[in-house]
Amino acid sequence: GFHDTRMSDIARVAGVSQGTLYHYFESKDDLFLALCFTWADLMEAGIQGLFAEDESPSASEKTSAADKMSAMSHLAMAFFRTDEALAPVLVEFWAYALRSPKATERFRALFETMQHSYVTILEDGIASGEFKEIDVQTLSALPFVVLDGAMLLASVLGRDTVDPGLVVEKTQQLVFDGLLAEPGGDEP
C-alpha cells in the first residue's frame, strides 16, 4: 500500500538508485501524484481525440450520440483493463485527494473534462431527436460514478463479486433504454 511503501522499495523494484529516484521526484507523494496525473492526462487525451475525426470538415457522416456515449464508456473501461492491477492505486488516489488540494484539483479537472464530453454528447443527442429531453448536468456524472464505484467495489470485494465491465455495460443499456427517443424523435 501507499503508506507502507518507502522510496527505497520503489527504487529497488524500478531497478534504479534512490538518488536517481529523488532526482526526478522530491518525495513519495510527488511520485504518486505524477503516476496519477499521467494516467489522468492519458485519459483526457483519449477523450479529446475520440471524436476528432467526427468534427473534421471531411467527415462524411456524424457518429450517433448513443455511439459516442458507448465509445466513451469503452475508452474508460479500456484504461482500467489495461492497467487493472493499478485499480487499487486509483482507490488510494481518491483517498489521497481528500487530503491534498493539488490532487483534488487534478481529479476535478479530469471529472470536468469527462462531464463536459458527456454533456456535449447528450445535448447533441437531444438536439438531433435521438435522446429525450433530460437534465444533462446530472446524467453526465452518472458514467463516472458508475465506473468508479464499480472499480472501487471490484478492488475491495474482487472481480468475482463485481465485474466493472458488466456493471458499466448493463448500466449503459439501462440508461439508453430510458434515454433514447422513439423512432422519429417522439418520446414514448
N, C-alpha and C positions, 0 to 999 in steps of 0.2 A: 504494500500500500504506500501511498504518498508519504505519510508521516514517518513510517519506519524505514524508508529508503534514504540512504545517505549519498552524497555526491560521489564518494569513493566507490560505492556499489555500482552507480551508473557508469563511472569511468571504466571500471573493471569489465562490465558487460559490453560496453561500447568498444573496448579494446584501445582506449586512449589513456593518457596520463590524467591525473586530477588537474594538473596545471593547464593542460590543453582544454579541458572542460571549463575551467574557470576563466580561460582566455575568452571564451565565447559567451559564457553565462555567469553572472555575478553570484547567483545562488540557485538552489534547487527550485525555488519559486519562479525565478526567471526562466529556467529551462522548461518547467511545467507550463508556464504561460506561453512560451514560444511554441511548444508542441500543440497546445490547444488553439492558439491563434493561427498557426499554419494550417491546421485542419479546417478552421472556420474560413480562412482565405480560399482554400481549395473548394470548399462547398459554395462560397459566394461566386467564385469564378465559374463553377459548373452551372449555377443558376443563371448567371448573366449570359453565358454562352449557349444555354439550352435552346433558345428560340431566336438566336441571331439571324439564322437563315430565313425564318418566317418574316422578319421585319425588313429584309433586304428588298430593294426595288425589283430585283429579278425573281422574287418568289412567285411561282405561278399560282399557288392557292394557299390560303391560310390554314394552319393547323386548328382543329376544333378546340374549344375551351376545355372540353372533357379530356381530350387527348393531352392537352398541356398540363392539366392537373395530374393526370396519370403519370406523365413524364417527370413532373416534379417529385412525386412520391417515389418513383423508381430511382431517380437520381439520389434522393436522400437514403433510400434503402441500400443502394449500391455503395455509398460511402460507408455505411455501417457494416455491410457484409465484407467489404474489402479489408477493413481493419476491425473485424468483430472482436478480436482479442483485446482491443483498446476500449471496448464499451465501458468497462469499469473506470477507465480514465475519464470518460465523459461524465460519469456519475461523480467522480472526485471533483471534476471541474465545476459542476453545479454547486456542490458544497463549498468549494473554494470561492465561487462567485458571490456567495452570501457574505463573505468576509472581505472581499477585495473589490474596491471600486473600479480598478483597472480591468479586472476580469468581468465584472458586471457590465461595464461599458462595451466591451467587445462582444459579449454574449447578446446584449441588447442590439448591437449593430447587425449581427447575424440574423437574429429574430426579425428585425425590421426589414432586412433585405428579403427574407423568405416571405414575410407577411405582405410586403409590397407586391411581390411577384404574384402571390395568390389573389390579392385584391384586384390587380390588373386583369388576371385571367377571369375572375368572377365577373367583373364589370363588363369585360368584352363578351362573355357568355350571356349576360343579361341583355346587353345592347343588341346582340345578334338574335335573341329569342331562344337561344339554346338552353339557358337557365331561367328559372323563375326569379322574380324579384325577391331578394333576401338581404339580410344585414351582412354586408360583405366584410366589415371590420371584424365582427365576432366569428363568422365562419372561417375567415382567413387564418385564424390562430389554431383552428382545430387540427390540421395535419401535423403541425409542430407538436402540439400537446399529445396527440395520439402516438406519434413516432417516439418522442422522448419518453413518454410514460411506458410504452411497450418495451423500449430498450432498458429502462430502469428495472422494470419487473423481470425481464429476462436475465439481467445481470445479477439480480438478487435471488430470484427463485429458480433460474435455469431455463434454458430454451425448451426443455421437455414440458415445462409448465406453461410458458408463454412464448409463442413464436412471433417475434415482432413483425416479420413479413406477412404472416397470415392475418394478424390483427390489423395492420395497415391496409391490406387488400380488402378485408371484409368491411372495415370502416369506410373505406373509399367507396365501395359498392353501395353501402347503405346511404351515404351522402349523395351519391349520384342518383340513386333511386328517388330520393326526395327532392333533389335539386333540378333534375332535368325537366324541361318543359315537354309537354306532349308534342308529337309531330305537328308542325305548323306554328309552333311557338305559343300555343294556348296552355294555360295551367289546367291540370286535371280537375 
